[in-house]
């Protein structure tokens, strides 16, 4: 892992930490316009459902009101770093393909060819594609967007998405020229992409690969995407109004190639409508949909007849520094049986009941909604690496094996340092895990709670034994969750040749089925060596009115692109 990739992971971890601090109540059962030029010229409902009114305005327009957690930082696809941006950009931009319920459907490209090795794609754009202002979209615009992501000087947040292209990472690191990257414009309607490794169609559905008009982006420079009139889009909707900390208005794009399939006239994103506020607004009929992070809140709304989709977006982890904060602690943390002892001692169900109240206890690395061949990966590859309950006997057995292998006794085990963000929720979580290790294994830890920037710096320097962090779901290919543990340099000091070889084999698989089978071997290797302590799967609840139909899931969560409202 190179330095820039490490920084990207840390930014994702910081976002997960902030989300973790916003959970709901514990459930015992169980986030000035300047002078620059302008760009724009499942559950079932109960019988007595009386939820959100949603529907037509006085003028007969169909307007969907959606609760939105927080303002985007930017509408520039290259700078997007939060889910509030991801979901908006998938409604306003059209990539080569469009992801709908896990399927890669034709998007701006009406067809494509791919070689047998899944390493070369030739996309054919539809005739007459335009931006929302009516100006033409060409293959050059797509190529520009892809290469712009990789600009070595810009350091864009989403650069790593484009590392799938041949020589892309080398270009990003300043080791070759832009011309060496596997992005080739054949003609105005044709784009040829050469991949670094076998890649599958779902990878071309993501918002980062929506086109960007070069003249406008370079004219606006860093202001591109900073306001509604400083971005140009080609997707189902366009941003017509953005009032900070209040609302964002998306209007149907009449120039969209598939405008006939878009039934809504307008989507109004109500910024700050989350948590209890969103519950109250849903109940009062002021919202048609919202993302809820509390199980109790979600249950309260579904009891009123609202519908619910659940998504898992990442995992909470007690990350292990295999090299240790010191040589002494590293001796123990580099031992697989010692790491297994730590994992088996964790009561994941108790963590959900007391600390991660919106999460699901993890029993493996891969998330419940990761895509398989025809269903979910976990259904197609059933596996329980550990229980949701602690296994004290197995934990002590592994500890004794570790001590024997190291030639040590329990008295030789040092005190470990646990690094975490200094929020109350994070300290509660790590203190709970530390207590489990102490009671079951007699292992002592001291907490090192730091402000976010100090914490990230310590992680970069390896100045920790354990770190309260997380891994984010790869939005298109679930092998991505393993990428941060792979390679000669990782944040976690891992050196495991078998794991690296299995990762390479999975990434090189030339069919989706072979990729998933190889990934299962990779996951088993991860768990057999307990490369990390995965505690819970982070979950979100998408709640919407029964009057809303046509809801789908795209690579970043719920989508209302093809939604409709009952009259």
C-alpha positions in Angstrom: 0.0 0.0 0.0 1.5 3.3 -1.0 1.3 6.5 1.1 -1.6 8.1 -0.8 -3.7 4.9 -0.5 -2.9 4.8 3.3 -4.2 8.4 3.6 -7.4 7.5 1.7 -8.0 4.6 4.0 -7.5 6.8 7.0 -10.1 9.3 5.7 -12.6 6.5 5.3 -11.8 5.3 8.8 -12.3 8.8 10.1 -15.7 8.9 8.4 -16.7 5.6 9.9 -15.7 6.8 13.4 -17.9 9.9 13.0 -20.8 7.8 11.9 -20.3 5.4 14.8 -20.8 8.2 17.3 -24.2 9.0 15.9 -26.0 5.7 16.7 -29.5 5.4 18.2 -30.6 4.2 21.6 -29.6 0.7 22.7 -32.0 -2.0 21.7 -32.0 -4.7 24.4 -33.3 -7.2 21.9 -31.2 -7.3 19.5 -23.7 12.0 8.7 -21.0 32.0 -1.7 -21.8 31.7 -5.2 -18.8 33.6 -6.6 -18.1 35.3 -9.9 -17.0 32.2 -11.8 -19.0 31.3 -14.9 -22.2 29.3 -14.6 -22.4 25.6 -15.8 -26.1 25.2 -16.1 -27.8 27.4 -19.0 -37.8 -5.5 2.3 -40.8 -5.1 4.4 -44.5 -4.8 3.6 -46.8 -2.0 4.7 -49.3 -2.6 7.4 -53.0 -2.2 6.5 -53.4 1.0 8.4 -50.4 2.7 6.9 -50.9 6.5 7.1 -47.3 7.5 6.6 -45.8 10.2 4.6 -48.2 11.8 2.0 -45.7 12.1 -0.8 -47.2 12.8 -4.3 -48.2 15.5 -6.6 -47.9 19.2 -6.0 -50.7 21.6 -6.9 -49.3 21.8 -10.5 -49.5 18.0 -10.8 -45.8 17.5 -10.5 -44.4 14.5 -8.7 -42.0 15.7 -5.9 -40.2 13.3 -3.6 -39.0 14.8 -0.2 -36.0 12.9 1.1 -34.2 13.3 4.5 -30.5 14.0 3.9 -28.0 13.8 6.7 -25.6 16.6 5.8 -24.5 18.9 3.0 -22.1 17.6 0.4 -18.6 19.1 0.5 -18.5 19.1 -3.3 -20.4 18.0 -6.4 -17.1 17.2 -8.1 -17.0 13.4 -8.6 -13.2 13.4 -8.1 -13.5 15.1 -4.7 -16.5 13.1 -3.3 -15.7 11.5 0.0 -19.0 11.1 1.8 -22.2 9.1 1.2 -24.2 12.3 1.0 -22.2 13.0 -2.2 -22.1 9.5 -3.5 -25.8 9.0 -3.7 -26.4 12.5 -5.1 -23.8 12.0 -7.9 -25.4 8.7 -8.9 -28.6 10.6 -9.5 -27.0 13.4 -11.5 -24.3 11.6 -13.5 -24.5 8.8 -16.0 -21.5 6.5 -16.2 -20.9 4.1 -19.1 -23.1 1.5 -17.3 -25.8 1.9 -14.6 -25.9 -0.3 -11.5 -29.5 -1.3 -10.6 -30.0 -3.9 -7.8 -26.5 -5.4 -8.3 -26.9 -5.6 -12.1 -24.8 -3.6 -14.6 -27.3 -2.3 -17.1 -26.6 -0.2 -20.2 -26.0 3.5 -19.4 -24.4 6.1 -21.6 -22.9 3.1 -23.4 -25.5 1.2 -25.4 -23.2 -1.7 -25.9 -19.6 -3.0 -25.3 -17.3 -5.8 -26.1 -14.8 -7.4 -23.7 -12.1 -9.9 -24.3 -12.0 -13.4 -22.7 -9.6 -12.3 -20.0 -11.9 -9.4 -18.9 -9.0 -7.0 -19.4 -10.0 -5.0 -22.4 -13.4 -3.3 -22.9 -14.6 -1.3 -25.9 -17.6 0.9 -25.1 -19.9 2.3 -27.7 -21.8 5.5 -26.6 -25.3 6.2 -27.6 -25.9 8.7 -30.4 -27.0 12.1 -29.3 -25.9 12.1 -25.7 -25.9 15.6 -24.1 -25.3 17.3 -20.9 -28.2 19.0 -19.1 -27.5 22.2 -21.0 -27.8 20.4 -24.3 -24.1 20.4 -25.2 -22.8 17.1 -26.6 -21.2 14.3 -24.5 -18.4 12.4 -26.2 -15.9 9.7 -25.4 -13.4 12.4 -24.8 -15.4 13.6 -21.9 -15.3 10.2 -20.3 -11.6 9.8 -20.9 -10.9 13.2 -19.4 -12.9 12.4 -16.3 -11.0 9.1 -15.8 -7.5 10.7 -16.3 -8.4 13.8 -14.2 -9.0 11.4 -11.3 -5.4 10.3 -11.6 -3.8 13.8 -11.7 -0.7 13.4 -9.7 -0.7 17.0 -8.6 -4.4 17.1 -7.5 -4.4 14.1 -5.1 -8.2 13.6 -5.6 -10.0 11.6 -3.0 -11.4 9.1 -5.5 -8.2 8.5 -7.5 -7.9 4.9 -6.3 -11.1 4.0 -8.1 -9.3 4.5 -11.4 -6.4 2.2 -10.4 -8.2 -0.5 -12.3 -6.9 0.9 -15.5 -3.5 -0.3 -16.8 -0.6 1.8 -15.5 -3.1 4.1 -13.7 -1.4 3.8 -10.3 2.0 4.3 -11.8 0.8 7.5 -13.5 -0.7 8.7 -10.2 2.7 8.1 -8.5 4.5 10.0 -11.2 6.1 6.9 -12.7 4.8 7.2 -16.3 2.9 9.6 -18.6 -0.9 10.0 -19.0 -0.5 8.5 -22.5 0.5 5.2 -20.9 -2.7 4.8 -18.9 -5.2 2.3 -20.5 -7.8 4.9 -21.5 -8.0 5.4 -25.2 -10.5 7.4 -27.3 -11.0 5.5 -30.5 -13.5 8.1 -31.9 -16.2 10.4 -30.6 -18.5 7.5 -29.8 -16.0 4.8 -28.8 -13.8 4.4 -25.7 -11.3 1.5 -25.2 -10.3 0.7 -21.7 -7.4 -1.6 -20.9 -7.4 -2.9 -17.3 -4.6 -3.6 -14.9 -6.3 -6.9 -13.9 -9.5 -8.7 -14.8 -12.4 -6.3 -14.2 -16.2 -6.8 -14.3 -19.0 -4.6 -15.7 -20.3 -3.5 -12.4 -17.0 -1.5 -12.0 -18.1 0.9 -14.7 -21.3 1.9 -13.0 -19.8 4.2 -10.4 -20.2 8.0 -10.4 -16.4 8.7 -10.6 -16.6 7.6 -14.3 -19.3 10.0 -15.3 -18.2 12.5 -18.0 -16.8 15.9 -17.2 -16.6 18.8 -19.7 -12.9 19.7 -19.8 -13.3 23.4 -20.7 -15.7 24.0 -17.8 -13.7 22.0 -15.2 -10.4 23.8 -16.1 -12.1 27.2 -16.2 -13.6 26.8 -12.8 -10.6 24.9 -11.4 -11.1 24.1 -7.7 -14.5 25.9 -7.8 -15.8 23.1 -10.0 -18.7 21.4 -8.1 -18.8 24.0 -5.4 -22.3 25.1 -6.2 -25.3 24.1 -8.3 -24.3 26.4 -11.1 -20.7 25.2 -11.1 -21.2 21.7 -12.4 -22.5 20.1 -15.5 -24.2 16.7 -15.5 -25.6 14.2 -17.9 -27.7 11.9 -15.7 -31.4 11.5 -14.8 -31.5 14.6 -12.6 -29.6 17.9 -12.5 -29.0 20.1 -9.4 -30.9 23.3 -9.8 -30.7 24.7 -6.3 -28.4 24.2 -3.3 -29.0 26.2 -0.1 -26.4 25.2 2.4 -27.6 23.5 5.5 -31.2 23.6 4.2 -32.0 21.8 1.0 -30.8 20.6 -2.4 -33.2 20.4 -5.3 -32.8 17.9 -8.1 -34.9 18.5 -11.3 -35.6 15.8 -13.9 -33.1 16.2 -16.8 -35.2 16.4 -20.0 -32.0 15.8 -22.0 -31.3 12.5 -20.3 -31.2 9.7 -22.9 -33.7 7.6 -20.8 -35.9 10.4 -19.5 -39.1 8.5 -20.3 -38.1 6.0 -17.5 -37.7 8.8 -14.9 -41.2 9.4 -13.3 -40.3 12.0 -10.7 -40.3 15.7 -11.7 -38.3 16.7 -8.6 -36.4 15.4 -5.6 -35.9 17.7 -2.7 -33.2 16.7 -0.3 -33.8 18.1 3.2 -30.4 18.6 4.7 -30.1 17.8 8.4 -33.3 15.6 8.5 -31.8 12.6 10.3 -32.3 10.7 13.6 -35.3 11.8 15.7 -35.9 14.8 13.4 -36.3 12.5 10.4 -38.7 10.2 12.4 -40.8 13.2 13.3 -40.9 14.5 9.8 -41.7 11.1 8.3 -44.6 10.7 10.8 -45.9 14.2 10.0 -45.8 13.5 6.3 -43.1 16.0 5.6 -40.7 13.4 4.2 -41.2 10.5 1.9 -37.9 8.8 2.6 -34.9 9.0 5.0 -31.8 7.1 6.0 -32.1 6.0 9.6 -29.1 4.7 11.6 -31.0 3.6 14.7 -32.7 0.2 15.0 -35.3 1.6 17.5 -36.1 4.5 15.2 -36.4 2.2 12.2 -38.7 -0.2 14.1 -40.9 2.8 15.2 -41.4 3.8 11.5 -42.0 0.4 10.1 -44.6 -0.1 12.8 -46.4 2.8 11.3 -46.4 1.1 7.9 -43.3 2.6 6.3 -41.2 0.3 4.2 -37.5 -0.5 5.0 -34.4 -1.6 3.1 -31.3 -2.5 5.2 -27.8 -2.1 3.9 -24.4 -2.9 5.4 -21.8 -0.3 4.6 -18.6 -1.4 6.3 -17.2 -3.1 9.4 -16.1 -1.9 12.8 -12.7 -3.3 13.8 -10.2 -3.4 16.6 -7.3 -3.1 14.2 -4.1 -5.0 15.1 -0.6 -3.6 14.5 1.3 -6.8 13.7 4.6 -5.1 14.3 3.4 -3.6 17.6 3.9 -0.2 19.1 7.1 -1.7 20.6 9.3 -4.6 19.7 8.0 -6.3 22.9 4.3 -6.0 22.0 5.0 -6.8 18.3 6.4 -10.2 19.3 2.9 -11.2 20.6 0.8 -9.4 18.0 2.7 -11.0 15.1 1.6 -14.5 16.4 -1.6 -15.8 14.8 -2.7 -17.8 17.8 -2.4 -14.7 20.0 -4.6 -12.8 17.6 -7.1 -15.6 17.5 -7.3 -15.5 21.3 -8.1 -11.8 21.1 -10.9 -12.4 18.6 -12.5 -15.3 20.3 -12.7 -13.4 23.6 -14.8 -10.6 22.1 -18.6 -10.7 22.8 -19.9 -9.2 19.6 -23.5 -9.5 20.6 -22.8 -7.5 23.7 -21.0 -4.9 21.7 -24.1 -4.4 19.6 -26.3 -4.2 22.7 -24.1 -1.6 24.5 -21.9 0.2 22.0 -22.6 -0.3 18.3 -26.3 -0.2 18.7 -27.1 0.2 15.0 -24.8 -2.6 13.9 -25.0 -6.4 13.2 -22.6 -8.7 15.1 -20.0 -9.9 12.5 -19.3 -13.6 12.0 -16.9 -13.2 9.2 -15.2 -10.5 7.1 -17.4 -10.2 4.1 -20.6 -8.2 4.5 -24.1 -9.7 4.3 -25.0 -7.8 1.1 -21.8 -8.4 -0.8 -22.6 -9.5 -4.3 -22.2 -13.1 -5.4 -22.8 -14.7 -8.8 -26.6 -14.8 -8.7 -27.3 -13.9 -5.1 -25.3 -12.7 -2.1 -21.7 -13.9 -1.7 -22.4 -15.0 1.9 -25.3 -17.2 0.9 -23.3 -18.7 -1.9 -20.3 -19.2 0.4 -21.6 -20.0 3.9 -19.0 -19.6 6.6 -18.8 -18.8 10.2 -15.3 -17.8 11.2 -16.3 -17.0 14.8 -19.5 -16.8 16.9 -21.4 -13.7 17.8 -20.8 -14.8 21.4 -17.4 -15.2 23.1 -15.7 -18.6 23.2 -13.6 -18.3 26.4 -12.3 -21.9 26.2 -11.1 -21.5 22.7 -9.6 -18.1 23.4 -7.6 -19.5 26.3 -6.5 -22.5 24.2 -5.2 -20.2 21.5 -3.5 -18.0 24.1 -1.7 -21.0 25.6 -0.6 -22.2 22.1 0.8 -18.7 21.4 2.7 -18.7 24.7 4.2 -22.1 23.9 5.2 -21.0 20.4 6.8 -17.9 21.7 8.5 -19.6 24.7 6.7 -17.2 27.1 4.4 -17.3 30.1 1.3 -15.3 30.9 3.5 -13.1 33.2 5.5 -12.1 30.2 2.6 -10.6 28.3 3.1 -6.8 28.2 0.5 -4.1 28.5 -0.8 -3.0 25.2 -1.8 0.5 23.9 -5.3 0.9 22.4 -5.5 4.0 20.1 -8.9 5.6 19.4 -10.6 8.8 18.5 -11.5 10.7 21.7 -15.3 10.6 21.3 -17.3 9.1 24.2 -18.8 6.4 21.9 -15.4 5.2 20.7 -13.9 5.1 24.2 -17.0 3.2 25.5 -16.5 0.6 22.7 -12.8 0.1 23.2 -13.1 0.0 27.0 -15.7 -2.8 26.6 -13.3 -4.8 24.4 -10.4 -4.2 26.7 -12.5 -5.5 29.6 -13.3 -8.7 27.6 -9.6 -9.3 27.0 -8.8 -8.7 30.6 -11.5 -10.9 32.0 -11.0 -13.8 29.6 -7.3 -13.7 28.9 -5.8 -11.6 31.7 -4.4 -9.2 29.0 -4.0 -5.6 30.2 -4.4 -2.6 27.9 -4.3 1.2 28.3 -6.3 3.5 26.2 -4.8 6.3 24.2 -7.7 8.6 23.2 -6.7 11.3 20.7 -8.2 14.0 18.6 -8.8 12.8 15.1 -5.7 14.3 13.4 -3.4 13.1 16.2 -4.9 9.7 16.0 -4.4 9.5 12.2 -0.8 10.6 12.6 -0.1 7.9 15.2 -1.6 5.3 12.9 0.6 6.4 10.0 3.6 6.1 12.3 2.6 2.7 13.6 2.4 4.2 17.1 -0.2 1.9 18.4 -0.9 -1.8 19.3 -4.7 -1.7 18.6 -6.6 0.9 16.8 -10.4 1.5 16.9 -11.1 1.9 13.2 -13.1 0.3 10.4 -13.1 -0.7 6.8 -15.5 0.7 4.2 -17.4 -1.5 1.8 -16.1 -1.5 -1.7 -19.1 -0.2 -3.6 -18.6 -2.4 -6.7 -16.3 -5.3 -5.8 -16.2 -6.9 -2.4 -12.6 -8.0 -2.8 -11.8 -4.4 -2.1 -12.4 -4.9 1.7 -9.2 -7.1 1.7 -7.1 -4.7 -0.3 -6.0 -2.7 2.8 -4.4 -5.9 4.3 -2.5 -6.7 1.1 1.0 -5.9 -0.1 4.5 -5.2 1.2 3.4 -2.1 3.2 0.1 -1.9 5.1 -1.2 0.2 7.9 -1.3 -2.9 10.0 2.3 -4.2 9.6 1.0 -7.4 8.0 3.5 -9.8 6.4 1.7 -12.8 5.0 2.8 -14.3 1.7 -0.1 -16.8 1.5 -2.7 -14.0 1.9 -0.9 -11.9 -0.7 -0.8 -14.8 -3.2 -4.5 -15.6 -2.7 -5.4 -11.9 -3.1 -3.4 -11.9 -6.4 -5.2 -15.0 -7.5 -8.6 -13.6 -6.7 -7.9 -10.4 -8.5 -6.6 -12.2 -11.6 -9.7 -14.5 -11.9 -11.1 -14.2 -15.4 -14.7 -14.9 -14.5 -17.0 -13.5 -11.8 -17.7 -17.0 -10.5 -13.9 -17.8 -10.3 -13.3 -14.4 -8.6 -15.9 -15.2 -5.9 -14.5 -18.7 -5.3 -11.0 -17.4 -5.0 -12.2 -14.7 -2.7 -13.6 -17.3 -0.4 -10.2 -18.9 -0.1 -8.8 -15.4 0.6 -11.4 -14.8 3.3 -10.7 -18.1 5.0 -7.0 -17.4 5.0 -7.7 -14.0 6.6 -9.7 -15.6 9.3 -7.4 -18.6 9.8 -4.6 -16.1 10.5 -6.9 -13.6 12.2 -5.3 -10.7 10.5 -7.7 -8.3 12.2 -10.4 -8.3 14.8 -13.7 -7.6 12.9 -16.3 -6.8 15.5 -19.6 -5.7 13.7 -21.0 -4.9 10.4 -22.2 -1.3 10.1 -25.8 -1.1 9.0 -28.2 1.6 7.7 -31.9 1.5 7.3 -33.5 3.2 4.3 -37.1 4.0 5.3 -39.7 5.2 2.7 -43.4 5.7 2.4 -45.6 2.9 0.9 -46.7 5.4 -1.7 -43.2 5.3 -3.2 -42.6 2.6 -5.8 -39.7 1.7 -8.0 -37.1 2.0 -5.3 -33.8 0.3 -6.3 -30.3 -0.2 -4.8 -27.3 1.2 -6.6 -23.6 0.8 -5.7 -23.9 3.4 -3.0 -27.2 2.5 -1.4 -30.8 3.3 -2.1 -31.8 5.0 -5.4 -34.9 7.0 -6.4 -33.8 7.4 -10.0 -36.7 5.1 -11.2 -39.0 5.8 -8.3 -42.6 6.9 -8.7 -45.3 8.3 -6.4 -48.8 7.2 -6.1 -51.4 9.8 -7.2 
